[in-house]
Amino acid sequence: MTFQLWHLFLLASASLLGLLVMLVLAEPGLPYDIDDRLPSPEDHEFMGLLAALVDAPVAKAASIEVLTNGVAFYPEELASIARARHSVHLEAYVFHVSAVTGQLVDLLTERARAGVRVRLVIDAIGSWRTPSTYFDGLRAAGGEVAWYQPVRWHTLKRFNNRTHRELIVVDGEVAFVGGAGFASWWDTGPPGQPPWRDTMVRLEGTIVTSVQAAFAENWLESTGQLLTDPGSFAHCRALGSQPAVGTDAIIVTGTPSAGRATRARMLFQLLIAGARRSIRITSPYFLPDRSMRAELRKAVRRGVRVQVVVPGAFNNHPIARRASRRRYGDLLSAGVEVLEYEPGMNHCKVLLVDELWVVVGSSNFDNRSFGLNDELNLALPDRALVARLREDFERDAALSRSVDLRDWRRRPMSERLLALLGALVERQQ
């Protein structure tokens, strides 16, 4: 190949690569339009419609315990793992070397040595700082550790798909879901900062089987192994022997399809579109796209009070925060209340609708969670659970600064410039 032809080949390749990057960064999202009026969230029909559209079986949550902050959820998670008899399955985006993570690995090693099947799925990018050797003792004891989507030549086309699920399932009977992984962030806090604010929930009942199925999906994708051992699906052994008890609930697994639609986005869009009285959102990365902002504005016009708690100055993604603030204008103008949490980083991922519906899980309010990541969210109508989570929401709101539209319009040029930088990559945030 002559020099000129080689030069043309490189130029064409670079142009094609640049075009592909532009398509990834600039491709508009699906609008998720809802033309028909939805049934009231209080109607049983709403649960049926929601479950059908997000393709999630309705199961029973026999017990739900809210665990506020690492001081509550880490001891409870470790205690449940210590009681494991058959299996412990853990999936995490964030699994960093720390004191509390060391406690966990030691405990998992002890349980594996005792004959418990211990399986871990760890995201290769979210936990890239954690060396594989960190798990040598666990593996030697019989535990199994798999990396989700490690960087290989054959995984490059799927590089953008990460597992953002944070879950633990013990003996197929107890599950923990929410937004917290394992790191010092939730334990002692980042250097010079308090521990992150976050929420996990502890579950029992047949709903645990749905959490286990989500783990099994990513275990298969990471190892090629189908998860079928009887100790992992306790409720399947008793299927049909007695009626399940508890509150109707669904586990919604957000997994991007080739056509870009995701169950996680459908879940959030439907609940916000169906709200009649109140919407309360807590999200660490709040970047609603055009159609979601329109849905929030429509809710306000229906007379719905919309409140959003987001991190303030303490944010581990400063550019994402500025990109988020860039979107406040039309929401504030419409009457949406935006409150920035001041004591530290608020990493909660909770949606409360009409004092009835709850969503808690791993999804952020951004395109990455709605369109790119594997996510997991618990959704159910439960007034007592809403009341409990509303206590946390109101406490967070009281510790937050309300964003004023006039102040927002006067934000400094430096913030506006960083927000524009964030806009270039916000489809990836």
Secondary structure, 3 states (H helix, E strand, C coil): CCHHHHHHHHHHHHHHHHHHHHHHHHCCCCCCCCCCCCCCCCCHHHHHHHHHHCCCCCEEECEEEEEECHHHHHHHHHHHHHCCCCEEEEEECCECCCHHHHHHHHHHHHHHHCCCEEEEEEECCCCCCCCHHHHHHHHHCCCEEEEECCCCHHHHHHCCCCECCCEEEECCCEEEEECCCECHHHCCCCCCCCCCECEEEEEECCHHHHHHHHHHHHHHHHHCCCCCCHHHCHHHHCCCCCCCCCEEEEEEEECCCCCCCCHHHHHHHHHHHHCCCEEEEECCCECCCHHHHHHHHHHHHCCCEEEEEEECCCCCCHHHHHHHHCCHHHHHHHCCEEEEECCCCECCCEEEECCCEEEEECCCECHHHHHHCEEEEEEEECHHHHHHHHHHHHHHHHCEEECCHHHHHCCCHHHHHHHHHHHHHHHHC
